Amino acid sequence: PRSAWLLLLPVAAIFLVAPPALGAFTAARQPSVVAQPKVAAAPPLPPGNPVSVSLADYAARAVWDDGRTLRGRTVRLTGFVTPNPAGGWWLTRLQLACCAADATATKISPIEPPPFAANAWVQVVGTWEPGGGTQSDTAIPLVRIEKVTQVPAPANPYE
């Protein structure tokens, strides 16, 4: 009777209380993943500077298209800060295919980033910088910062 209801409380809590979004702790413990696009050449970016680009799209263009569509363009990237053990931080977004257990990270390495706390959400406006690796699904592309601003976490933190 009463004890049966007590056993259901943890189950109800799982459904009623949403867990916090995955963040820097998860991202720091896995390699960056840059999925190879299905098409050989990336389409041109939309007109305008800066142009908002997802981290996954920026990484794919930098790594698999050798930055051809990024040259001479200013991009706006939004993600959270993951401390880089070598110094500085990575701009990061996580992708979920099904659930948190299959989360993969896309990391971009800003050049000379100002200090921010782990898990802070930031918007980086900058330009593509060669380096960070190409033709590799674990490359971490570079971005030269023109401006970086702390922003609120998006409603959907996953790409």
C-alpha positions in Angstrom: 0.0 0.0 0.0 2.0 3.0 1.3 5.4 1.4 0.6 4.4 0.7 -3.0 3.8 4.4 -3.6 7.2 5.2 -2.1 8.8 2.8 -4.7 7.1 4.8 -7.5 8.5 8.2 -6.4 12.0 7.8 -8.0 10.3 6.7 -11.3 8.0 9.7 -11.2 10.9 12.0 -10.5 12.6 10.8 -13.6 9.6 11.8 -15.7 8.8 15.1 -13.9 12.3 16.6 -13.4 14.3 17.1 -16.6 18.0 16.4 -16.2 20.4 19.3 -16.9 21.9 19.5 -20.5 25.2 17.8 -21.1 28.1 20.2 -21.2 31.8 20.7 -20.9 32.4 17.7 -18.6 31.0 15.3 -21.2 32.6 17.1 -24.2 36.1 17.2 -22.6 36.1 13.4 -22.3 35.5 12.6 -25.9 37.2 13.5 -29.2 35.7 16.0 -31.5 33.7 14.4 -34.3 33.4 16.0 -37.7 31.1 13.9 -39.9 32.1 13.6 -43.5 29.4 15.2 -45.7 27.6 13.1 -48.2 28.4 15.6 -51.0 32.0 16.2 -52.1 31.8 20.1 -52.2 30.0 22.2 -49.7 27.5 24.7 -51.2 28.3 28.4 -50.9 27.4 30.1 -47.6 24.4 32.5 -47.7 25.2 36.1 -48.5 26.1 38.6 -45.8 28.8 39.0 -43.1 28.7 37.7 -40.5 26.7 34.6 -41.5 25.4 32.3 -38.7 26.8 28.8 -39.1 26.3 25.8 -36.9 29.5 24.3 -35.4 28.9 21.1 -37.3 28.6 22.9 -40.6 31.6 25.1 -39.9 33.7 22.1 -38.9 32.7 20.1 -42.0 33.5 23.0 -44.3 36.9 23.5 -42.6 37.9 19.9 -42.5 36.3 18.2 -45.5 36.1 21.1 -47.9 39.5 22.5 -46.9 37.9 25.8 -45.9 37.1 26.8 -49.5 33.7 28.1 -48.7 34.9 29.8 -45.6 37.7 31.9 -47.1 37.1 35.6 -46.9 33.9 35.1 -44.9 33.0 36.2 -41.4 31.0 33.7 -39.4 28.9 33.7 -36.2 29.2 30.5 -34.1 27.4 29.8 -30.9 28.4 27.1 -28.4 29.6 26.5 -24.9 33.1 26.7 -23.5 35.0 23.5 -22.9 38.5 23.9 -21.3 41.3 22.7 -23.5 44.0 20.9 -21.4 46.6 22.5 -23.7 45.4 26.0 -22.7 42.5 28.2 -23.7 39.1 26.5 -24.6 37.1 24.9 -27.3 33.9 26.3 -28.6 31.7 23.2 -28.4 28.3 21.8 -29.3 26.9 18.3 -28.7 24.8 16.4 -31.2 22.4 13.7 -30.1 21.2 10.9 -32.5 18.9 9.2 -30.0 19.7 10.1 -26.4 22.5 11.4 -24.1 24.3 8.1 -24.2 25.2 8.6 -27.9 26.2 12.3 -27.7 29.1 13.4 -29.9 31.0 16.7 -29.6 32.0 19.1 -32.3 34.9 21.4 -31.1 36.3 24.5 -32.7 39.5 26.0 -31.4 39.4 29.8 -31.1 42.8 31.5 -31.6 43.8 33.5 -28.5 40.5 33.3 -26.7 39.7 35.5 -23.8 39.0 33.7 -20.5 35.5 32.3 -19.9 34.3 29.7 -17.4 33.5 26.1 -18.4 29.9 25.7 -19.7 29.5 29.5 -20.4 27.6 30.0 -23.7 29.4 32.3 -26.0 28.9 33.7 -29.5 32.1 34.0 -31.6 32.3 36.2 -34.6 35.4 35.4 -36.6 37.1 34.1 -39.6 38.3 30.7 -40.7 42.0 30.0 -40.1 43.8 27.2 -41.8 45.1 24.5 -39.4 43.6 22.1 -37.0 43.6 19.2 -39.5 41.8 18.3 -42.7 40.3 15.1 -44.1 40.0 13.6 -40.6 36.8 13.0 -38.6 38.6 14.0 -35.3 40.1 17.3 -36.5 39.5 20.4 -34.5 39.3 23.4 -36.9 40.5 26.9 -36.0 38.6 30.2 -35.9 40.3 33.6 -35.6 38.2 35.7 -33.1 37.1 39.2 -34.1 34.5 39.4 -31.2 33.3 37.0 -28.5 30.3 37.7 -26.3 28.7 35.6 -23.5 25.1 34.7 -24.4 22.2 32.9 -22.7 22.0 29.1 -23.3 19.7 28.3 -26.2 16.4 26.6 -25.5 17.8 23.6 -27.4 21.5 23.2 -26.5 22.1 20.4 -29.0 22.7 20.7 -32.7 
